[in-house]
Amino acid sequence: MKKLANRCIFTFISLLLLSLNVSAAEYLIPVGRVIGLELSQGSVTVAAFDDTLPAAKQAGLQVGDEIRAIDGACVDCARDVRSALNRSDGIVELRVFRGGKEQTIMLEPVITSEGPRLGVYLRQGITGIGTVTYYDPDTGCFGTLGHGVNDGKGKLLSMKQGLAYPATVVSVQKGRAGQPGQLKGALAGDRLLGALSCNTSRGVFGAAPGAWSGEALEVASFSDIRPGPATIRSTVTEGEPRDYSVEILKIYPQSRSDGRNLLLKVTDPELLEATGGIVQGMSGSPIIQDGKLVGAVTHVLVNDPTTGYGIFIENMLDAAA
């Protein structure tokens, strides 16, 4: 998943989340489109300082401080911070969490043409792109990535809220041995596709009623999958998703929980020319074999970008249930 610029969620949405129990679905649409993902932990952390507004640094605020409240009002996003500052009258009291302890910092915001500012850049979650694996037209539910999104400490991010946006591929950094490539993406406007409901080790899931269409394929069971030719559906240019040929080299036990159930090798000349194989941003690309949806691309081998891993679709759907 490739990182995009962090930004606050400005719009509150009222979106009906439909049931995510899709494990019994017999047919799903393999999508293969890139999507913008915005996962929030419900916390606001100091990421950097604005050197033109030194008040925060001089007051003792540090990079990595989690701002939990301003003048007694809890804050969950940058929008809450701005609202609290706009209500303030002079010096504000920040309650921050640092090194396992809470402490209080008194700070006088700098008055600018855009209102009072702390003089810091805030981080409030993770944003990036991935590829949509499947869409259930009956429920509006979807799954993407085939693996979880980690926080900055390498642990699964504890998502409190999340949004999905349309995205496009603007360029490709080709993968080479020892240097993973990536799809460079951008959000396609501010239109909202849907809301994310959970971030799991086997994928990110949500609901986006009416977001995608296409032919639904039968969901393969573990016993249906075999070594041999298959395809992956991906978007690696500004156009529509395309199917590219791959070879399933090896099948691992279904109980394996690290998203590495299938060993894949890209054999399609056009995809190899365009990307060098599997690159970041292609995570979630649906794997199709014998007319059935069998899984999703999850990882690439750093020393051989033509080869990577995939997760069984059954394991993704179990995580979404």
C-alpha positions as CSV (number, residue, x, y, z in Angstrom):
1,M,0.0,0.0,0.0
2,K,1.5,3.3,-1.1
3,K,1.3,6.3,1.3
4,L,-0.4,9.5,0.2
5,A,-0.4,12.8,1.9
6,N,-2.2,12.7,5.3
7,R,-5.3,14.8,5.5
8,C,-8.1,15.3,7.9
9,I,-11.6,14.0,7.4
10,F,-13.6,17.2,7.0
11,T,-17.0,15.7,6.1
12,F,-19.1,13.8,8.6
13,I,-21.0,11.1,6.8
14,S,-24.1,9.1,7.6
15,L,-23.7,5.9,5.8
16,L,-25.6,2.7,6.5
17,L,-23.1,-0.1,6.9
18,L,-24.6,-3.3,5.6
19,S,-23.8,-6.7,7.1
20,L,-20.3,-7.8,6.3
21,N,-21.1,-11.5,6.7
22,V,-20.2,-12.5,3.1
23,S,-18.6,-15.8,4.0
24,A,-21.6,-17.6,2.6
25,A,-21.6,-15.7,-0.7
26,E,-21.3,-18.0,-3.7
27,Y,-20.6,-15.4,-6.3
28,L,-18.6,-12.1,-6.1
29,I,-17.4,-9.6,-8.6
30,P,-13.6,-9.6,-8.9
31,V,-12.9,-5.8,-9.2
32,G,-9.2,-5.1,-9.6
33,R,-9.6,-1.3,-9.4
34,V,-7.3,0.9,-7.2
35,I,-9.0,2.6,-4.3
36,G,-8.0,5.3,-1.9
37,L,-8.1,4.2,1.8
38,E,-8.1,6.5,4.8
39,L,-7.8,4.7,8.2
40,S,-8.0,6.7,11.4
41,Q,-7.0,5.5,14.9
42,G,-9.1,8.2,16.5
43,S,-6.0,10.0,17.8
44,V,-3.9,13.0,16.8
45,T,-0.1,12.9,17.0
46,V,2.5,15.6,16.4
47,A,4.3,14.6,13.2
48,A,6.5,17.7,12.7
49,F,6.9,21.4,13.5
50,D,6.2,24.4,11.3
51,D,9.5,26.4,11.7
52,T,7.7,29.6,10.9
53,L,5.5,29.2,13.9
54,P,7.8,28.2,16.8
55,A,5.4,28.6,19.7
56,A,4.6,24.9,20.1
57,K,8.2,23.8,20.1
58,Q,9.2,26.5,22.5
59,A,6.3,25.4,24.9
60,G,7.7,21.9,25.1
61,L,5.6,20.0,22.6
62,Q,7.5,17.1,21.0
63,V,7.3,15.0,17.8
64,G,5.3,11.9,18.7
65,D,3.2,13.5,21.4
66,E,-0.4,12.4,21.2
67,I,-2.8,15.3,21.7
68,R,-5.7,14.0,23.7
69,A,-7.5,17.2,24.8
70,I,-7.5,20.9,24.4
71,D,-9.0,23.0,27.3
72,G,-10.7,19.9,28.5
73,A,-12.3,19.0,25.2
74,C,-11.2,15.6,23.7
75,V,-9.8,15.7,20.2
76,D,-9.9,12.8,17.7
77,C,-8.8,14.5,14.5
78,A,-7.3,17.7,13.2
79,R,-10.7,19.2,12.7
80,D,-11.3,18.9,16.5
81,V,-8.0,20.6,17.1
82,R,-9.0,23.6,14.9
83,S,-12.4,23.8,16.5
84,A,-10.9,23.9,20.0
85,L,-8.4,26.5,19.0
86,N,-11.1,28.7,17.4
87,R,-13.0,28.5,20.7
88,S,-10.0,29.5,22.8
89,D,-9.2,32.9,24.2
90,G,-5.5,33.2,24.6
91,I,-3.5,30.4,26.2
92,V,-4.8,26.9,25.8
93,E,-4.2,23.8,27.9
94,L,-3.0,20.7,26.0
95,R,-3.3,17.3,27.5
96,V,-0.7,15.1,25.8
97,F,0.3,11.5,26.1
98,R,4.1,10.9,26.0
99,G,6.2,7.9,27.1
100,G,3.3,6.1,28.7
101,K,2.3,9.1,30.8
102,E,-0.1,12.1,30.4
103,Q,1.1,15.6,31.0
104,T,-0.2,19.1,30.5
105,I,1.4,21.8,28.3
106,M,0.3,25.4,28.3
107,L,0.6,27.1,24.9
108,E,-0.4,30.3,23.3
109,P,-1.6,29.7,19.7
110,V,-0.2,31.9,16.9
111,I,-2.9,34.0,15.3
112,T,-2.8,33.8,11.5
113,S,-5.0,34.9,8.7
114,E,-6.5,31.4,8.8
115,G,-7.2,31.5,12.5
116,P,-5.2,30.4,15.6
117,R,-2.6,27.7,14.9
118,L,-0.3,25.5,17.1
119,G,2.5,25.5,14.5
120,V,2.6,21.7,14.1
121,Y,1.8,19.2,11.5
122,L,-0.6,16.4,12.7
123,R,-0.8,12.8,11.9
124,Q,-4.1,11.1,12.5
125,G,-3.9,7.7,10.8
126,I,-2.8,6.1,7.5
127,T,-3.8,7.0,4.0
128,G,-2.8,5.1,0.8
129,I,-4.0,3.1,-2.1
130,G,-4.7,-0.6,-2.6
131,T,-6.6,-2.8,-5.1
132,V,-10.2,-3.9,-4.5
133,T,-10.4,-7.7,-4.5
134,Y,-14.1,-8.4,-4.5
135,Y,-17.5,-6.7,-4.4
136,D,-20.8,-8.3,-3.4
137,P,-23.6,-6.6,-5.4
138,D,-26.2,-8.1,-3.1
139,T,-24.9,-6.5,0.1
140,G,-22.6,-3.7,-1.2
141,C,-19.7,-5.1,0.8
142,F,-16.1,-5.2,-0.5
143,G,-12.6,-6.4,0.5
144,T,-9.2,-5.1,-0.4
145,L,-5.5,-5.6,0.2
146,G,-5.6,-9.2,1.4
147,H,-3.5,-8.1,4.4
148,G,-3.8,-5.6,7.2
149,V,-2.6,-2.0,7.4
150,N,0.1,-1.6,10.1
151,D,0.8,1.5,12.2
152,G,4.2,3.1,12.4
153,K,5.4,0.6,14.9
154,G,4.7,-2.5,12.7
155,K,1.6,-3.5,14.6
156,L,-1.9,-3.9,13.0
157,L,-3.5,-0.4,13.1
158,S,-6.4,-0.3,15.5
159,M,-8.9,1.5,13.2
160,K,-11.7,3.5,14.8
161,Q,-13.0,4.9,11.5
162,G,-12.2,4.7,7.8
163,L,-13.3,6.0,4.5
164,A,-12.8,4.8,0.9
165,Y,-12.4,7.1,-2.1
166,P,-12.0,6.6,-5.9
167,A,-8.4,6.7,-7.0
168,T,-6.3,6.6,-10.1
169,V,-2.8,5.4,-11.1
170,V,-0.7,8.3,-12.1
171,S,2.6,6.6,-12.7
172,V,4.5,3.3,-12.0
173,Q,7.9,2.8,-10.4
174,K,9.0,-0.5,-11.9
175,G,10.1,-3.2,-9.5
176,R,13.7,-4.5,-9.7
177,A,15.6,-7.1,-7.7
178,G,16.2,-5.7,-4.2
179,Q,14.0,-2.7,-4.9
180,P,10.2,-3.2,-4.7
181,G,8.3,-1.0,-7.2
182,Q,5.1,0.8,-6.6
183,L,2.0,2.3,-8.2
184,K,1.8,6.0,-7.6
185,G,-1.8,6.9,-7.1
186,A,-3.9,9.9,-6.4
187,L,-7.5,10.4,-5.1
188,A,-9.9,11.1,-8.0
189,G,-11.6,14.0,-6.4
190,D,-13.4,14.2,-3.0
191,R,-16.3,11.9,-3.9
192,L,-16.8,9.3,-1.2
193,L,-17.2,5.6,-2.2
194,G,-18.0,4.2,1.2
195,A,-16.9,3.5,4.7
196,L,-14.4,1.0,6.1
197,S,-15.6,-1.3,8.9
198,C,-12.5,-3.3,9.9
199,N,-8.8,-3.6,9.4
200,T,-7.7,-7.3,9.8
201,S,-4.6,-9.3,9.1
202,R,-6.4,-10.8,6.1
203,G,-7.7,-7.6,4.5
204,V,-9.5,-4.3,4.9
205,F,-13.3,-4.5,4.6
206,G,-16.1,-2.1,4.1
207,A,-19.3,-1.2,2.4
208,A,-19.8,0.9,-0.8
209,P,-23.3,0.3,-2.2
210,G,-23.5,0.7,-5.9
211,A,-19.7,1.3,-6.3
212,W,-18.8,-1.3,-8.9
213,S,-20.4,-3.6,-11.5
214,G,-19.2,-6.5,-13.5
215,E,-19.6,-10.2,-13.9
216,A,-19.8,-12.1,-10.7
217,L,-17.7,-15.3,-10.5
218,E,-18.1,-18.3,-8.3
219,V,-16.0,-18.2,-5.1
220,A,-13.5,-21.1,-5.2
221,S,-13.0,-23.4,-2.2
222,F,-9.6,-24.4,-1.1
223,S,-9.9,-27.8,-2.8
224,D,-10.7,-26.1,-6.2
225,I,-7.3,-24.4,-6.4
226,R,-4.4,-26.1,-8.2
227,P,-0.9,-25.3,-9.4
228,G,-1.0,-24.0,-12.9
229,P,-2.1,-21.1,-15.1
230,A,-4.2,-18.3,-13.6
231,T,-4.8,-14.6,-14.0
232,I,-4.7,-11.5,-11.8
233,R,-6.9,-8.5,-12.4
234,S,-5.1,-5.2,-11.8
235,T,-5.1,-1.5,-12.8
236,V,-1.6,-0.4,-13.5
237,T,-2.3,2.5,-15.8
238,E,-5.0,5.3,-15.9
239,G,-7.3,3.0,-17.8
240,E,-9.6,0.1,-16.9
241,P,-8.5,-3.0,-14.9
242,R,-7.0,-5.8,-17.1
243,D,-6.4,-9.5,-16.6
244,Y,-2.7,-10.6,-16.7
245,S,-1.4,-14.1,-16.8
246,V,0.4,-15.7,-13.9
247,E,1.4,-19.1,-12.8
248,I,0.4,-20.6,-9.4
249,L,3.7,-22.3,-8.4
250,K,2.8,-23.7,-5.0
251,I,-0.1,-24.0,-2.6
252,Y,0.4,-23.8,1.1
253,P,-1.9,-25.0,3.9
254,Q,-5.1,-23.2,4.3
255,S,-4.3,-22.7,8.0
256,R,-1.4,-20.5,7.2
257,S,-2.4,-17.0,8.6
258,D,0.3,-14.7,7.2
259,G,-1.4,-14.0,3.8
260,R,1.0,-16.4,2.0
261,N,-1.3,-19.2,0.8
262,L,-0.2,-19.2,-2.8
263,L,3.1,-18.7,-4.5
264,L,2.7,-16.8,-7.8
265,K,4.9,-15.9,-10.8
266,V,3.9,-13.3,-13.3
267,T,4.2,-14.6,-16.8
268,D,2.4,-11.8,-18.7
269,P,4.9,-9.9,-21.0
270,E,2.9,-6.7,-20.9
271,L,2.7,-6.6,-17.1
272,L,6.4,-7.4,-16.8
273,E,7.2,-4.6,-19.2
274,A,4.9,-2.1,-17.3
275,T,5.7,-3.0,-13.7
276,G,8.5,-5.6,-13.6
277,G,6.0,-7.9,-11.9
278,I,4.2,-7.3,-8.6
279,V,4.5,-3.9,-7.1
280,Q,3.1,-2.0,-4.0
281,G,-0.4,-0.9,-4.7
282,M,-1.3,-4.2,-6.4
283,S,-2.1,-5.8,-3.1
284,G,-5.6,-7.0,-3.3
285,S,-5.6,-7.8,-7.0
286,P,-8.0,-10.7,-7.4
287,I,-6.6,-14.0,-8.6
288,I,-8.8,-16.0,-11.0
289,Q,-8.4,-19.6,-12.1
290,D,-10.8,-21.8,-14.1
291,G,-13.4,-19.1,-14.0
292,K,-13.5,-18.8,-10.2
293,L,-12.3,-16.2,-7.8
294,V,-9.5,-18.0,-5.8
295,G,-7.7,-15.3,-3.9
296,A,-5.8,-12.0,-3.9
297,V,-2.2,-10.8,-4.4
298,T,-0.6,-9.9,-1.0
299,H,3.2,-9.7,-1.2
300,V,6.1,-9.5,-3.5
301,L,9.5,-11.2,-3.1
302,V,12.0,-8.3,-2.7
303,N,14.7,-10.1,-4.6
304,D,12.4,-11.2,-7.5
305,P,9.6,-8.9,-8.3
306,T,8.1,-11.4,-10.8
307,T,7.2,-13.6,-7.9
308,G,4.9,-13.1,-4.9
309,Y,2.3,-14.5,-2.7
310,G,-1.5,-14.5,-2.5
311,I,-4.2,-15.3,0.1
312,F,-7.1,-17.7,-0.4
313,I,-10.4,-16.0,-0.9
314,E,-11.9,-18.2,1.7
315,N,-9.5,-16.8,4.3
316,M,-10.4,-13.2,3.3
317,L,-14.1,-13.9,3.6
318,D,-13.6,-15.6,7.0
319,A,-11.9,-12.4,8.2
320,A,-14.7,-10.3,6.9
321,A,-17.5,-12.3,8.6
